[in-house]
Amino acid sequence: MSKGQKMKNKLIIGGGVALVLILAVWFFTRGGSDELGEILVEAKSGTFKVEITTTGELEAENSVKILGPTGMRAAQIWQVKIEDIVDEGKVVEKGDYIARLDQSELSDKIQNRETELQQSLSKYTQTKLDTALDLRAARDELINLKYAVEEKDIILSQSQFEPPATIKQAEINLAKAKRELSQATDNYKLKAQKAVAQMQEAAAELAEDQGKFDFLQGIKERFTIIAPEPGMVVYDREWNGTKKGVGAMVHAWDPVVATLPDLSTMISKTYVNEVDIRSISKGQVVNVGLDAFPEKKLTGKVINVANIGEQKPNSDSKVFQVSILINESDTTLRPAMTTSNGIIAEVIPDVVYIPLECLHSQGDSLTYVVKKNGLGYDKQQVLVGKTNSNEAVIESGVVAGDKLYLSVPAGVDEKPIALLSGDASIPLAAKD
């Protein structure tokens, strides 16, 4: 074969390869589509699920609260700071150390109570000594007055042979001595009663101050918090959602420091906007996914729907809290894990449905699809029923098996829309 013939053959082969490449590019750029270069989908029939998708957060349905010291309000301590706390997620046993609270304010109160207690004790001791001395003096006076009466009685007895005046004087002296003894006896009884009252008052004050001191000492012991039950420590949250860690405040009216959740039964707490909440009710089935474990597929059911909405932060929209009970018990589930919840609001059998991307609108009320028709296409008005996040039920205008464009093909805006009411169509001039 000559050199010229070889060159000719190479050119023919090269041209053939190039043609094949061109045909391949044409095929793959137009395959699965029509001549307009747009992707087609097929209208399906079957059971349609109206699913409302939300994002939630796992929490235990039941949990044991780890509380700060009781009696804070009685001690007039309204809030204390968390000085130290174990790491969140730590598994503890009953009696294990959990946290320590700041004792500064409590220590000041204990010191003040101790001072008051010492004062009460001194007062009690002084009262005891004073009453003892007073009563001893009164008893000594009674003894002396008894001796005086006896002495005057002896004198009277020995004056029987004395002149009448002397006898009379002796009688008077005896009567005076007896009267003084009687008065002193009555005074002693009054002093004894007074002494008893003073001692009771001092003793009561001492007991009160002792009780207050002991009460504060008891609270001090509870400023070191231990686990009431075994479990995993989960920090409590403030009203604004922040966790109570080191430096956070524990309030007298809300003494919760952390919780020990029961991980065997979990719920997903989520929020549904006010538009969709009317479709949510107790008992609805939920498909639950975990952001941390995408491969896990869980199920649940709605167990509670809030009656009153709440304002969403940094938004004008309102949301309603919905609680979803997780059916499965999984050791990998942890509080605060993010969930994706697909709430099945309604199940509709035997309907035709298409992707939402196939729906287009003209004006305020006219919805249509672009339907494949042989080598061409039609713009067909449709009546849309229920929708979910991805698909819509078509009540009229499309049947199962129809091939539809996902988006409006280029250059079809001039084509009129076939109406459901008949064969008439809307011309281009009628568009908004």
C-alpha atoms as one frame of an Amber mdcrd trajectory, in Angstrom:
protein
   0.000   0.000   0.000   1.336   3.379  -1.008   2.021   6.185   1.460  -0.809
   8.251  -0.130  -3.353   5.452   0.287  -2.411   5.028   3.953  -2.944   8.749
   4.552  -6.351   8.570   2.878  -7.423   5.653   5.070  -6.347   7.535   8.224
  -8.463  10.505   7.187 -11.516   8.299   6.611 -11.116   6.583  10.006 -10.583
   9.903  11.798 -13.686  11.358  10.177 -15.734   8.332  11.234 -14.606   8.628
  14.851 -15.483  12.321  14.885 -18.961  11.567  13.500 -19.519   8.949  16.202
 -18.492  11.422  18.894 -20.854  14.058  17.514 -23.742  11.582  17.416 -22.964
  10.462  20.988 -22.969  14.020  22.275 -26.268  14.685  20.485 -27.820  11.541
  21.925 -26.806  12.098  25.504 -27.726  15.770  25.491 -31.188  14.981  24.084
 -31.816  11.485  25.494 -34.543  11.263  28.187 -35.930  14.567  26.871 -37.746
  15.804  23.815 -36.600  18.023  21.015 -36.917  21.084  23.247 -34.184  19.806
  25.541 -36.424  19.738  28.624 -36.804  16.909  31.176 -40.070  15.000  31.159
 -41.787  13.204  34.029 -44.751  10.861  34.063 -47.948  11.500  35.999 -48.395
   8.742  38.573 -51.428   7.203  40.213 -51.855   5.558  43.573 -51.975   6.513
  47.233 -51.008  10.090  47.988 -49.732  11.195  51.370 -50.140  14.770  52.569
 -46.953  15.116  54.574 -45.952  18.140  56.644 -42.216  18.327  57.175 -40.744
  19.924  60.293 -37.509  19.992  62.236 -37.588  18.954  65.878 -35.418  18.174
  68.867 -35.336  14.984  70.891 -36.096  14.987  74.592 -37.073  12.312  77.079
 -40.772  11.908  77.704 -40.031  11.334  81.380 -37.110  12.613  83.412 -36.021
  13.146  87.000 -35.224  16.736  87.915 -31.993  17.513  89.749 -32.938  20.351
  92.061 -31.006  22.967  93.927 -31.448  23.282  97.709 -35.037  23.501  98.906
 -35.832  26.263 101.360 -34.054  29.016  99.463 -37.088  31.264  99.644 -37.457
  30.620 103.383 -33.835  31.675 103.747 -34.542  34.734 101.562 -31.983  33.615
  99.004 -33.543  34.307  95.620 -30.821  33.067  93.286 -27.413  31.402  93.427
 -24.718  30.859  90.830 -23.516  27.465  89.624 -19.806  27.306  90.511 -19.145
  23.858  89.107 -21.093  21.126  87.301 -20.202  17.820  85.660 -20.066  17.631
  81.882 -23.381  17.311  80.124 -23.986  13.778  78.937 -22.062  12.167  81.798
 -23.637   8.972  83.097 -23.895   9.023  86.897 -25.074   6.728  89.659 -27.383
   7.602  92.526 -25.483   9.721  95.064 -22.775  10.854  92.620 -21.604  14.455
  92.626 -23.449  16.684  90.148 -22.775  20.354  90.909 -21.680  22.919  93.497
 -23.437  26.239  94.081 -21.949  29.526  95.256 -22.253  29.766  99.082 -21.190
  33.412  99.515 -24.616  34.833 100.351 -25.507  31.799 102.445 -22.259  32.048
 104.430 -23.011  35.679 105.278 -26.470  34.714 106.489 -25.065  31.843 108.564
 -22.539  34.195 110.169 -25.298  36.675 111.031 -27.447  33.902 112.466 -24.530
  32.616 114.496 -24.059  36.075 115.999 -27.758  36.287 116.855 -27.577  32.790
 118.332 -24.685  33.788 120.590 -26.615  36.864 121.726 -29.677  34.769 122.522
 -27.552  32.281 124.414 -26.001  35.088 126.458 -29.413  36.572 127.157 -30.714
  33.182 128.246 -27.767  32.646 130.570 -28.097  36.135 132.044 -31.834  35.711
 132.567 -31.207  32.412 134.285 -28.666  33.993 136.651 -30.807  37.050 137.383
 -33.916  35.065 138.181 -31.912  32.664 140.361 -30.475  35.563 142.393 -33.836
  37.305 142.703 -35.576  34.167 143.891 -32.757  33.354 146.322 -33.052  36.814
 147.849 -36.816  36.446 148.108 -36.454  33.042 149.767 -33.937  34.454 152.271
 -36.370  37.241 153.099 -39.139  34.700 153.705 -36.930  32.733 156.095 -36.025
  35.858 158.007 -39.686  36.915 158.243 -40.623  33.446 159.551 -37.976  33.826
 162.240 -39.367  37.262 163.071 -42.871  35.850 163.478 -41.575  33.111 165.778
 -39.619  35.658 167.777 -42.673  37.925 168.185 -44.780  34.955 169.181 -42.304
  34.033 171.931 -42.259  37.568 173.237 -46.050  37.609 173.348 -46.102  34.338
 175.288 -43.632  35.658 177.842 -45.612  38.884 178.392 -48.652  37.244 179.947
 -47.771  38.623 183.338 -46.791  42.001 182.054 -48.915  45.138 182.152 -51.754
  45.223 179.592 -49.982  47.834 177.510 -46.947  45.629 177.173 -49.076  42.659
 176.164 -50.975  44.770 173.654 -47.723  45.968 172.079 -46.491  42.388 171.807
 -49.695  41.349 170.036 -49.352  44.251 167.614 -45.741  43.345 166.834 -46.708
  39.711 166.170 -49.555  40.746 163.873 -47.219  43.049 161.924 -44.659  40.263
 161.542 -47.294  37.828 160.293 -48.595  40.428 157.781 -45.079  41.063 156.473
 -44.536  37.294 156.098 -47.802  36.922 154.196 -46.954  39.809 151.853 -43.471
  38.458 151.267 -44.908  35.018 150.513 -47.283  36.505 147.905 -44.424  38.543
 146.413 -42.272  35.429 146.175 -44.984  33.625 144.241 -45.247  36.564 141.815
 -41.464  36.704 141.397 -41.367  32.959 140.727 -44.057  33.307 138.047 -42.192
  36.249 136.524 -38.961  34.266 136.560 -40.636  31.363 134.782 -42.037  33.715
 132.113 -38.651  35.392 131.595 -36.919  32.044 131.263 -39.543  30.791 128.827
 -39.134  33.930 126.717 -35.361  33.657 126.707 -35.541  29.934 125.974 -37.978
  30.482 123.093 -35.786  33.160 121.561 -32.758  30.908 121.923 -34.617  27.971
 120.351 -35.797  30.142 117.474 -32.316  31.432 116.724 -30.915  27.912 117.075
 -33.524  26.609 114.644 -32.737  29.335 112.105 -29.047  28.605 112.401 -29.550
  24.858 112.014 -31.852  25.463 109.038 -29.192  27.464 107.213 -26.580  24.862
 108.066 -28.836  22.220 106.548 -29.261  24.249 103.376 -25.484  24.662 103.161
 -25.074  20.910 102.933 -27.482  20.840  99.985 -25.435  23.425  98.064 -23.401
  20.421  96.971 -25.836  18.648  94.663 -25.854  14.897  94.166 -27.749  12.655
  91.756 -31.142  11.508  93.086 -31.210   8.640  90.590 -28.866   7.019  88.063
 -28.904   8.391  84.517 -27.352  10.772  82.014 -26.941  14.403  83.043 -28.699
  16.903  80.778 -28.423  20.604  81.593 -31.632  22.476  82.278 -32.515  25.383
  79.991 -33.257  28.999  80.794 -36.433  30.708  79.567 -34.547  31.841  76.468
 -33.302  28.354  75.615 -29.716  28.715  76.875 -28.339  25.899  78.998 -27.581
  26.231  82.714 -23.867  25.614  82.869 -21.114  27.101  85.032 -21.981  30.715
  85.835 -25.721  30.274  85.284 -28.183  31.194  88.018 -30.470  28.825  89.894
 -33.586  30.642  91.085 -35.610  30.010  94.219 -38.811  29.722  92.178 -37.156
  27.436  89.598 -34.445  25.428  91.367 -33.821  22.921  88.538 -30.113  22.514
  87.762 -30.234  19.548  85.386 -32.312  16.489  84.539 -31.804  12.752  84.342
 -33.873  11.685  81.316 -35.383   8.256  80.832 -33.832   7.402  77.461 -36.121
   4.424  76.904 -38.980   6.668  75.787 -38.179   9.714  73.654 -40.248  12.427
  72.045 -39.484  14.922  69.320 -40.581  18.434  70.185 -41.257  20.434  67.051
 -43.137  23.510  65.900 -45.675  23.787  63.079 -46.642  27.077  61.451 -50.150
  28.414  61.820 -50.989  27.615  58.184 -50.354  23.878  58.589 -51.418  23.374
  62.220 -55.079  22.849  61.234 -53.979  19.663  59.467 -52.233  18.259  62.564
 -54.075  16.102  65.112 -53.288  13.521  67.776 -52.579  10.015  66.583 -51.149
  10.928  63.166 -48.267   8.774  61.946 -44.852  10.426  61.636 -41.722   9.380
  59.758 -38.724  10.449  61.805 -35.136  10.883  60.665 -32.010  11.817  62.644
 -29.467  14.330  61.394 -26.778  12.547  63.433 -27.653   9.137  61.929 -29.098
   9.641  58.435 -29.300   5.900  57.889 -31.755   5.430  60.795 -35.434   5.530
  59.937 -37.774   5.809  62.900 -41.524   6.137  63.282 -43.690   8.001  65.713
 -47.097   9.453  66.373 -48.425  12.849  67.373 -49.333  12.814  71.087 -49.937
  16.507  71.747 -50.834  19.628  69.765 -50.687  23.022  71.453 -53.921  24.995
  71.501 -52.174  28.350  71.717 -49.467  29.537  69.347 -46.305  31.396  70.260
 -44.245  34.038  68.521 -41.258  32.806  66.602 -38.058  34.696  67.504 -37.097
  37.399  65.005 -40.210  36.682  62.970 -43.806  37.804  62.600 -45.064  34.252
  62.113 -46.602  32.174  64.876 -45.954  28.512  65.518 -47.634  25.776  67.535
 -45.736  23.211  69.575 -46.283  19.584  68.589 -44.983  16.562  70.530 -44.189
  13.336  68.667 -43.684  10.069  70.545 -40.918   7.895  69.047 -42.122   4.324
  68.710 -38.701   2.689  68.733 -36.384   2.402  71.726 -32.847   3.028  70.524
 -29.757   3.311  72.742 -28.217   5.798  70.304 -30.965   8.369  70.845 -29.878
  11.304  72.929 -31.640  14.465  74.125 -31.160  17.555  71.922 -30.552  15.510
  68.749 -32.098  17.162  65.707 -34.897  15.281  63.976 -36.617  15.622  60.629
 -40.304  14.866  61.027 -42.659  13.944  58.218 -46.138  14.168  59.728 -48.667
  12.232  57.619 -51.620  14.591  57.820 -53.772  12.712  55.299 -53.663   9.590
  53.116 -55.678   9.760  49.870 -56.073   6.526  47.834 -56.386   6.173  44.020
 -55.415   9.651  42.845 -53.201  11.101  40.112 -50.264  13.176  41.339 -47.353
  15.019  39.786 -44.254  16.933  40.990 -44.873  20.513  42.099 -42.302  21.669
  39.543 -44.739  20.716  36.763 -47.293  23.301  37.920 -47.240  26.782  36.385
 -49.558  29.718  36.806 -51.058  32.411  34.637 -52.827  35.212  36.384 -54.145
  34.720  39.882 -56.298  31.646  39.448 -55.211  29.699  36.381 -52.855  26.752
  36.910 -51.564  24.689  34.003 -49.048  22.035  32.987 -47.093  21.548  29.775
 -48.094  18.123  28.485 -46.173  16.109  25.897 -48.323  15.452  22.827 -46.585
  13.332  20.145 -43.790  15.421  18.760 -45.322  18.579  20.223 -46.863  19.739
  23.486 -50.008  21.264  24.964 -50.546  23.796  27.754 -53.323  22.227  29.801
 -55.255  23.807  32.646 -55.431  21.558  35.730 -57.440  21.434  38.920 -55.046
  20.980  41.841 -56.077  19.117  44.997 -54.009  18.332  48.086 -50.290  18.990
  48.084 -47.257  17.999  50.105 -43.718  19.306  50.094 -42.874  17.611  46.768
 -46.053  16.652  44.891 -49.618  17.685  44.158 -52.843  15.787  43.482 -54.404
  16.592  40.103 -58.180  16.277  40.207 -58.692  17.140  36.552 -56.607  17.858
  33.443 -54.026  15.069  33.732 -54.326  11.283  33.731 -51.850   8.691  34.866
 -49.140   8.114  32.285 -49.207  11.645  30.810 -45.721  12.966  30.195 -45.167
  16.451  31.574 -42.404  19.015  31.423 -40.793  19.902  34.759 -40.389  23.473
  33.585 -41.883  25.584  30.839 -39.914  24.864  27.665 -38.330  27.791  25.907
 -40.475  29.432  23.302 -43.878  28.135  24.396 -45.245  31.295  25.953 -47.220
  32.080  22.798 -49.151  28.849  22.929 -52.721  29.091  24.307 -53.904  27.144
  27.363 -56.534  24.445  26.918 -59.243  25.014  29.498 -60.970  22.295  31.497
 -64.405  23.617  30.600 -64.101  22.746  26.924 -61.997  22.961  23.865 -61.677
  26.703  24.040 -58.313  28.148  24.899 -56.916  31.352  26.368 -54.978  33.379
  23.827 -51.761  35.174  24.628 -53.491  38.540  24.881 -55.501  37.323  27.886
 -52.428  36.877  30.034 -51.678  39.335  32.873
